């Protein structure tokens, strides 16, 4: 009998190493060939750029990355598998439950379910968790199976799962797969972890309502959120982090610190700033304006509305018109205006207001411009997702030979902002076009390549820690987005810089070059804060409301021990005011201990305790927020202490 030689394939690892294996080998087999310890950690695999089951056969030469819990895609795979495990538990506990979607999300997973006439409360989550733990111990494998459309429809029709039937009807035959673990089968593309034993620590976090497919015309389903971990220690750490996040929630602290408020009568998603919040906002604005003036920016102001044709010219209306507030009609027939959704078209028109020479460039226009964008009710969230917000916007118009230098100067400005506010951990995300779908973007291939190269080279020369994300560019140009990690380790997208060759063309912007010919300038969009609203929300949660002294709305609370110290307290307050220090007197007839506690809770950086002895000696007893007693000093010494800290822009401790 003639033996058939096994076909060998080349597997290329992330470090470039190449090994040969028999065709049909799985990522899990490969992991076992390296070490049993590694195999016990593998959750999924990236094969030729696609995340797949670690148990899927690899048939041809391929690149391979083994995905574990430390990898983003590894976590997502486990969380999606956990959603299936929760669905299995729900079917066991609530027979006849109908299932919608159960995806992984940024932190954990959810499943949308239809319980019919039954309801689930927060108290029921423990019971579901316990069932999930029980099922996970069965070590059930996640088994993938290709299914014909007819068989898939027959299975879920017989089961009585209308949401799955609706989904299957929209799929093409040959694209349908089922996954089964234990006694549960679901319609799913995958991928999934090898078996349920990887899911060792489970926490169901909340219950919410969600319309089927996000459509308000459809039935409201019950959405159960959860998260899982490979061990109890990591779950405990996560729960602690969540509790701390609740304490730092900017919506909670914003109310307690009297910074901002919302009113349904004014309109959802339209924040209103209370006096202390307005002071905080103005300080931030002045901080950036001063830095901009020093680096050659020119302040401008543009209207809150613009003619619809302005946004048709820019291309924004075609791309975002459906998501914007609808046009405003004037008494003039055919005349339409829009609430300003962005500032850049206005700044293009400002550039055109006067002729420019190559010697005039770069021109740097800066504006704290309020813009308006329609967000659905369910998407609104405190200050981080609103319908009206103020961008720290600037647009630089420069010659092509100036692009890289100007871009790097903007990076320096962003770094100055972040360092002044203790955002020391960040990643610069280079956001480029989709590799295949170019339909979302305007402009020529040549201009896009020039813009992308300028960003990549500038980031490299500045030594930034970068990642590249394809498909995340703006429709008119690539971006450098700054992903900032806060004190709790959460990532936020804040500052952004964009290179744009396209709007100058659409607005026919020109300058006269050294050759006396007309040329197109290049446009750089930038916003170190991103928006004041979102930035302040992140800042509040980052510092738990304990703002750096230079930014705090109230820097000093003066606490007279009794009415006998009141006159001296007023004298001290006047001296501080003359030194441009923001101080308030607590004039209430309360015990000094209570006054100190409440000043601490209000996050006031400094407290001055004044009794008869301090008044007689003309000194102040100084307390620092969260640090306690700093001793006594004369008023001039205290003013110098505060003024030096403010001048140095000392960051949050």
C-alpha positions in Angstrom: 0.0 0.0 0.0 1.4 3.4 -1.0 1.6 6.0 1.8 0.5 9.5 0.9 2.9 12.2 2.1 1.3 14.8 4.4 1.3 18.3 2.9 3.3 20.7 5.0 2.5 24.5 5.4 4.5 27.4 6.7 3.3 29.2 9.8 4.8 32.7 10.3 4.8 34.0 13.9 4.7 37.7 14.9 8.5 37.8 15.5 9.0 36.7 11.9 10.0 33.1 12.8 8.7 30.4 10.4 7.8 26.8 11.4 6.4 24.0 9.3 3.3 22.0 10.3 1.0 19.6 8.6 -2.0 21.1 6.8 -5.1 21.0 9.0 -3.2 21.9 12.2 -5.0 24.2 14.6 -3.7 27.2 16.5 -4.2 25.2 19.7 -2.1 22.3 18.3 0.6 24.8 17.5 0.4 26.2 21.0 0.8 22.7 22.5 3.8 22.1 20.3 5.4 25.1 22.0 4.4 24.4 25.5 1.4 23.0 27.4 1.4 26.1 29.6 0.9 28.3 26.6 -1.9 26.1 25.3 -3.8 26.5 28.5 -3.8 30.3 28.0 -4.8 30.4 24.3 -8.3 31.8 23.8 -8.4 32.4 20.0 -6.0 33.0 17.2 -5.4 35.7 14.6 -4.8 33.9 11.3 -3.9 36.0 8.3 -5.4 39.1 10.0 -8.7 37.4 11.0 -9.6 36.4 14.5 -10.8 32.7 14.5 -11.3 29.8 16.9 -8.1 28.3 18.2 -9.6 25.0 17.1 -10.1 25.9 13.4 -7.9 23.9 11.0 -5.3 26.0 9.2 -5.0 24.6 5.6 -2.5 27.0 3.9 0.6 29.0 4.5 -0.4 31.6 7.1 0.6 34.2 9.6 -0.4 33.4 13.2 -0.8 35.2 16.4 -1.9 33.2 19.4 -4.4 35.3 21.4 -4.5 35.1 25.2 -6.2 37.2 27.9 -3.6 40.0 27.6 -4.7 40.6 24.0 -7.7 42.8 23.2 -9.1 40.2 20.7 -8.5 37.5 23.3 -10.7 39.3 25.9 -13.4 40.0 23.3 -13.5 36.3 22.3 -13.9 35.2 25.9 -16.6 37.8 26.6 -18.5 36.8 23.5 -18.3 33.2 24.6 -19.5 34.4 28.1 -22.6 35.9 26.4 -23.4 32.4 25.0 -22.9 30.9 28.5 -25.3 33.4 30.0 -27.8 32.6 27.3 -27.5 28.9 28.2 -28.1 29.8 31.8 -31.1 31.9 30.9 -32.7 29.1 28.9 -32.2 26.8 31.8 -33.8 29.2 34.3 -36.4 30.8 32.1 -37.7 28.2 29.6 -39.0 29.8 26.5 -36.9 32.9 26.7 -36.3 34.3 23.2 -32.8 35.6 22.3 -31.7 38.7 20.3 -28.1 39.6 20.0 -25.2 38.8 22.5 -22.0 40.6 21.5 -18.8 41.4 23.4 -18.4 45.1 24.2 -15.4 47.2 25.4 -15.7 45.9 28.9 -17.6 42.6 29.0 -20.7 41.6 27.1 -24.5 41.8 27.0 -27.4 39.7 25.7 -30.8 41.2 24.6 -33.6 38.8 25.6 -37.4 38.7 25.4 -38.9 37.1 28.5 -42.5 37.5 27.4 -44.7 38.4 30.4 -41.9 37.7 32.9 -39.3 40.2 34.3 -35.8 40.1 35.7 -34.7 42.3 38.5 -31.2 43.1 39.9 -31.9 40.5 42.6 -32.1 37.8 39.9 -28.6 38.4 38.6 -27.0 36.4 41.4 -29.1 33.4 40.5 -28.1 33.7 36.8 -24.4 34.1 37.8 -24.6 30.9 39.9 -26.1 29.0 37.0 -23.3 30.3 34.7 -20.6 29.1 37.2 -22.3 25.7 37.4 -22.3 25.4 33.6 -18.8 26.7 33.1 -17.5 23.8 35.3 -18.8 21.3 32.7 -15.8 22.3 30.5 -18.2 22.2 27.5 -16.4 22.8 24.1 -17.6 25.5 21.8 -18.3 23.6 18.6 -18.7 25.4 15.2 -21.0 24.0 12.5 -21.8 25.2 9.0 -25.6 25.2 8.5 -27.7 25.7 5.4 -30.2 28.5 5.4 -33.1 26.1 5.2 -31.9 24.0 8.2 -31.1 27.2 10.2 -34.6 28.5 9.6 -36.1 25.2 10.5 -34.2 24.9 13.8 -35.1 28.3 15.1 -38.7 28.2 13.8 -39.2 25.0 15.7 -37.5 26.5 18.7 -39.8 29.5 18.5 -37.0 32.2 18.4 -38.4 34.9 16.0 -35.4 37.2 16.4 -33.0 34.6 15.1 -35.4 33.7 12.3 -35.5 37.4 11.3 -31.8 37.6 11.3 -31.3 34.3 9.3 -33.7 35.6 6.6 -31.3 38.4 5.9 -28.3 36.1 5.5 -27.1 34.4 2.3 -27.0 30.6 2.1 -23.4 29.4 2.8 -22.7 32.2 5.3 -24.5 30.7 8.3 -22.9 29.0 11.2 -24.1 27.6 14.6 -22.1 27.3 17.8 -23.0 24.8 20.4 -21.7 24.5 24.0 -23.4 22.1 26.4 -27.1 22.1 25.7 -27.2 25.5 24.0 -27.0 26.3 20.3 -26.8 29.8 18.9 -26.7 31.5 15.5 -23.2 33.0 15.5 -20.2 33.9 13.3 -17.8 33.3 16.2 -15.0 33.1 17.1 -15.2 31.4 20.5 -12.8 30.1 23.2 -12.0 26.4 23.2 -14.3 25.5 26.1 -16.2 27.0 29.1 -13.4 26.1 31.6 -11.6 29.4 30.8 -14.6 31.4 32.4 -13.8 31.2 36.1 -15.0 34.5 37.6 -18.4 36.0 36.6 -20.2 39.2 37.4 -23.5 40.3 35.9 -23.4 44.1 36.3 -26.7 45.6 35.3 -30.1 45.4 33.5 -31.4 47.9 30.9 -34.0 48.2 28.2 -33.0 48.1 24.5 -35.2 48.2 21.4 -34.7 45.3 19.1 -32.1 46.4 16.6 -32.0 49.8 18.2 -35.2 50.8 16.4 -37.8 52.6 18.6 -40.6 51.1 16.5 -39.5 47.6 17.6 -40.2 45.7 20.8 -38.3 46.7 23.9 -36.1 43.8 25.0 -34.3 43.3 28.3 -30.5 43.8 28.1 -28.4 42.0 30.7 -24.8 43.2 31.0 -21.9 41.2 32.4 -18.2 40.7 32.5 -16.0 37.7 33.1 -12.3 37.0 34.0 -10.0 34.1 34.1 -9.6 34.3 37.9 -11.3 35.8 40.9 -8.5 38.2 41.7 -9.0 40.2 38.5 -12.7 40.3 39.0 -12.3 41.6 42.5 -9.9 44.3 41.2 -12.4 45.2 38.5 -15.3 45.5 41.0 -13.1 47.8 43.1 -12.4 49.9 40.0 -16.0 50.2 39.1 -16.9 51.3 42.6 -14.2 54.0 42.4 -15.5 55.0 39.0 -18.9 55.5 40.5 -17.5 57.9 43.1 -15.6 59.8 40.4 -18.6 59.9 37.9 -18.5 63.4 36.5 -22.3 63.6 36.6 -22.3 63.0 40.3 -19.4 65.2 41.1 -20.6 67.9 38.7 -23.8 68.2 40.8 -22.0 68.0 44.2 -19.5 70.6 43.2 -22.1 72.8 41.5 -20.4 72.9 38.1 -23.1 72.2 35.6 -26.7 71.2 35.1 -29.2 70.0 32.5 -32.8 70.9 32.0 -35.3 69.0 29.9 -37.1 72.3 29.2 -33.9 73.7 27.7 -33.3 70.5 25.8 -31.7 67.1 26.3 -27.9 67.1 25.8 -27.5 70.8 26.2 -25.4 71.5 29.3 -25.7 74.7 31.3 -22.7 75.9 33.3 -23.3 77.1 36.9 -21.0 79.9 38.2 -18.3 77.6 39.5 -18.3 75.5 36.4 -18.2 78.6 34.2 -15.1 79.8 36.1 -13.4 76.4 35.6 -14.3 76.5 32.0 -13.0 80.0 31.5 -9.7 79.2 33.3 -9.1 76.3 30.9 -10.0 78.5 28.0 -7.6 81.2 29.1 -4.9 78.7 29.8 -5.0 77.5 26.2 -5.5 81.0 24.7 -2.4 82.2 26.4 -0.3 79.3 25.0 -1.8 79.9 21.6 -1.0 83.6 21.5 2.6 82.9 22.4 2.9 80.5 19.4 1.3 82.8 16.8 -2.4 81.9 16.8 -4.9 84.6 15.8 -8.2 84.6 17.7 -11.4 84.6 15.5 -15.1 84.4 16.2 -17.7 82.9 13.8 -21.5 82.7 14.0 -23.5 79.8 15.5 -25.3 79.2 12.2 -24.2 79.0 8.6 -25.9 78.9 5.3 -26.6 75.3 4.2 -24.5 75.9 1.0 -21.4 76.4 3.2 -21.6 72.7 4.4 -22.5 71.5 0.9 -19.3 73.0 -0.3 -17.3 71.5 2.5 -18.8 68.1 1.9 -20.0 67.8 5.5 -23.7 68.0 4.5 -23.4 65.0 2.2 -21.6 62.9 4.8 -23.4 64.0 8.0 -26.5 65.9 6.9 -28.9 63.2 8.1 -27.2 63.2 11.6 -27.3 67.0 12.0 -30.1 69.2 13.2 -32.4 69.9 10.3 -32.0 73.2 8.3 -33.5 76.4 9.6 -35.8 78.0 7.1 -36.0 81.8 6.9 -38.9 84.0 5.6 -36.9 84.2 2.3 -38.0 81.4 0.0 -35.3 78.8 -0.5 -33.0 80.2 2.1 -31.7 77.6 4.6 -29.3 77.9 7.5 -28.0 75.2 9.8 -26.8 75.2 13.4 -23.0 75.1 13.0 -21.9 71.4 13.2 -18.2 72.3 12.9 -16.0 75.4 12.6 -13.7 74.5 9.7 -15.9 75.8 6.8 -16.2 79.1 8.5 -12.5 79.4 9.0 -11.9 78.6 5.3 -14.1 81.6 4.4 -12.1 83.8 6.9 -8.9 82.8 5.1 -10.5 83.9 1.8 -11.4 87.3 3.2 -8.1 88.8 2.1 -5.4 87.8 -0.5 -2.4 85.8 0.9 1.2 85.7 -0.1 3.6 82.8 0.7 5.2 85.2 3.1 1.9 85.4 5.1 1.8 81.7 5.8 1.3 80.0 8.1 -2.0 81.6 9.1 -3.3 80.1 12.4 -7.0 80.8 13.3 -8.1 79.8 16.7 -11.7 79.8 18.1 -13.5 78.4 21.0 -16.5 77.7 18.8 -19.7 76.1 20.0 -21.1 73.5 17.6 -24.3 71.5 17.5 -24.9 67.9 16.4 -27.9 65.7 16.8 -27.4 62.7 19.0 -30.1 60.1 19.7 -31.7 60.2 23.2 -30.1 56.9 24.2 -26.6 58.0 23.2 -26.5 61.1 25.4 -24.3 60.8 28.5 -23.5 63.6 30.8 -20.9 65.9 29.3 -19.2 63.2 27.3 -22.0 62.9 24.7 -24.0 66.1 24.2 -25.8 68.0 21.4 -24.1 71.3 22.0 -20.4 71.6 22.8 -17.5 74.0 22.5 -14.4 72.9 20.6 -11.0 74.5 21.2 -10.7 74.6 17.5 -7.9 76.0 15.4 -7.1 75.7 11.7 -3.7 76.3 10.3 -3.2 77.2 6.6 0.4 76.6 5.5 2.6 75.9 2.5 3.3 72.2 1.7 6.9 72.7 2.9 5.7 73.9 6.3 3.3 71.0 7.1 5.6 68.8 9.1 7.0 71.7 11.2 3.5 73.0 12.0 2.2 69.6 12.8 5.1 69.0 15.2 4.4 72.4 16.9 0.8 71.3 17.5 2.1 68.0 19.0 4.2 70.1 21.4 1.1 72.2 22.4 -0.9 69.0 23.0 1.9 67.7 25.2 1.9 70.9 27.2 -1.8 70.7 27.8 -1.6 67.0 28.9 1.4 67.5 31.2 -0.2 70.5 32.9 -3.2 68.4 33.8 -1.4 65.2 34.8 -2.4 63.2 31.7 0.9 61.4 31.6 -0.1 58.2 30.0 -1.3 58.4 26.4 -1.0 56.7 23.0 -1.0 58.6 19.7 -3.4 56.8 17.3 -2.6 57.3 13.7 -6.0 57.2 12.1 -5.8 56.3 8.4 -8.2 55.5 5.6 -9.8 52.1 5.2 -7.4 49.9 3.3 -10.2 48.8 0.8 -13.3 51.0 1.0 -12.3 54.5 -0.3 -15.9 55.6 -0.8 -16.1 57.3 2.6 -13.4 59.8 1.7 -13.0 62.8 -0.6 -9.9 64.0 -2.4 -7.2 62.5 -4.6 -5.0 59.5 -3.8 -1.9 61.7 -4.1 -3.1 64.2 -1.5 -4.1 61.4 0.9 -0.6 59.9 0.6 1.1 63.2 1.3 -1.1 63.8 4.4 -0.7 60.3 5.8 3.1 60.5 5.3 3.3 63.9 7.1 1.5 62.4 10.2 3.5 59.2 10.3 6.8 61.0 10.0 6.0 63.7 12.5 4.8 61.3 15.1 8.0 59.2 14.6 10.3 62.2 14.8 8.6 63.3 18.1 9.1 59.8 19.5 5.4 59.3 20.3 4.1 55.9 21.3 1.8 55.2 18.3 -0.7 52.7 17.0 -2.2 52.6 13.5 -5.9 52.3 13.0 -7.2 51.9 9.5 -10.7 53.2 8.7 -10.6 55.8 11.5 -9.6 58.9 9.3 -11.9 61.8 8.9 -13.6 61.9 5.5 -11.3 64.8 4.4 -8.0 63.6 5.9 -6.0 61.4 8.2 -5.7 62.2 11.9 -3.4 61.8 14.9 -5.8 61.1 17.8 -4.5 61.1 21.4 -5.9 58.2 23.5 -5.4 59.3 27.1 -5.4 56.9 30.1 -6.9 58.4 33.2 -6.2 57.6 36.9 -8.4 54.5 36.8 -6.7 53.2 33.7 -9.6 54.0 31.3 -8.8 55.2 27.8 -10.4 58.4 26.4 -10.0 60.0 23.0 -9.2 63.7 23.7 -6.9 65.8 21.5 -6.8 65.4 17.7 -4.7 66.8 14.9 -5.7 66.4 11.2 -3.9 67.1 7.9 -6.3 68.2 5.1 -5.4 68.8 1.4 -9.1 68.6 0.4 -11.0 71.5 2.0 -8.6 74.0 0.5 -9.5 72.6 -2.9 -13.2 72.6 -2.2 -13.1 76.2 -1.1 -10.6 77.2 -3.7 -8.2 78.6 -1.2 -5.0 80.2 -2.6 -1.8 82.0 -1.9 0.7 83.7 -4.3 3.9 81.8 -4.2 7.5 83.0 -4.6 7.1 82.2 -8.3 4.2 84.7 -8.5 1.8 81.9 -9.3 -1.3 80.7 -7.4 -0.9 77.7 -5.1 -3.2 75.8 -2.7 -2.4 75.9 1.0 -2.6 72.8 3.2 -5.0 72.9 6.2 -4.2 71.5 9.6 -7.2 71.0 12.0 -6.4 70.7 15.7 -8.1 70.6 19.1 -5.9 69.7 22.1 -9.0 69.4 24.4 -11.2 68.0 21.7 -14.2 69.7 23.3 -14.4 71.6 26.6 -17.4 69.5 27.7 -15.8 66.1 27.2 -12.4 67.3 28.4 -13.8 68.6 31.6 -15.8 65.4 32.2 -12.7 63.3 31.8 -10.7 65.7 34.0 -13.3 65.6 36.8 -13.1 61.8 36.8 -9.3 61.7 36.4 -8.7 63.9 39.4 -11.9 62.9 41.3 -12.9 66.6 41.4 -9.6 67.7 43.1 -8.6 70.2 40.4 -5.0 71.6 40.4 -4.8 74.8 42.3 -4.5 77.1 39.2 -7.7 75.7 37.8 -9.9 75.2 41.0 -13.0 77.5 40.9 -12.5 78.2 44.6 -8.8 78.0 45.7 -9.1 79.0 49.4 -11.9 78.6 52.0 -11.5 80.9 54.9 -12.9 79.3 58.1 -13.4 81.7 61.1 -13.8 79.7 64.3 -16.3 82.2 65.7 -17.9 85.6 65.1 -15.0 87.2 66.9 -12.7 86.2 63.9 -15.1 87.4 61.2 -13.5 90.9 60.8 -10.1 89.4 60.4 -11.5 86.8 57.9 -12.8 89.6 55.8 -9.5 91.4 55.9 -7.6 88.2 54.8 -10.2 87.6 52.0 -9.6 91.1 50.7 -5.8 90.6 50.7 -6.2 87.3 48.8 -8.6 88.9 46.3 -6.0 91.7 45.5 -3.5 88.9 44.9 -5.9 87.3 42.4 -6.5 84.3 44.6 -10.1 83.0 44.6 -11.3 82.8 48.2 -14.6 82.4 50.0 -15.5 82.8 53.7 -17.6 80.2 55.4 -19.6 82.6 57.6 -22.0 80.0 59.1 -22.2 79.5 62.9 -21.1 75.9 62.7 -18.3 74.1 64.6 -14.9 74.4 62.9 -14.7 70.6 62.5 -17.8 70.6 60.4 -16.6 73.5 58.3 -13.3 71.7 57.6 -15.0 68.4 56.7 -17.4 70.2 54.3 -14.5 72.1 52.7 -12.7 68.8 52.2 -15.8 67.3 50.6 -16.1 70.3 48.3 -12.5 69.6 47.1 -11.2 73.1 48.2 -7.4 73.0 47.8 -6.6 75.3 50.8 -8.4 76.1 54.0 -7.4 78.9 56.4 -8.6 78.4 60.0 -8.8 81.7 61.8 -9.3 82.1 65.5 -8.7 84.9 68.0 -5.0 83.9 68.3 -4.5 84.0 64.5 -6.2 87.4 64.4 -4.1 88.8 67.2 -0.8 87.6 65.6 -2.0 88.4 62.0 -1.3 84.9 60.7 -3.3 82.1 59.1 -3.4 78.4 60.1 -3.1 76.6 56.8 -4.7 73.2 55.8 -4.1 71.5 52.5 -6.9 69.4 51.0 -6.3 65.7 51.8 -2.9 66.5 53.5 -4.0 68.2 56.7 -2.3 70.9 58.8 0.6 72.8 57.3 1.1 75.1 60.3 0.8 78.8 60.6 2.3 81.6 58.4 1.7 85.3 57.8 -0.6 86.2 55.0 2.2 87.4 52.6 3.9 84.0 53.0 0.6 82.2 52.2 0.0 84.4 49.1 3.5 83.6 47.9 2.9 79.8 48.5 -0.3 79.9 46.4 1.0 82.3 43.7 4.1 80.2 43.1 2.0 77.0 42.8 -0.4 78.7 40.4 2.5 80.2 38.3 4.2 76.8 38.0 0.9 75.2 36.8 1.7 72.5 39.3 -0.3 69.4 38.2 -2.7 67.3 40.1 -1.0 65.3 42.9 
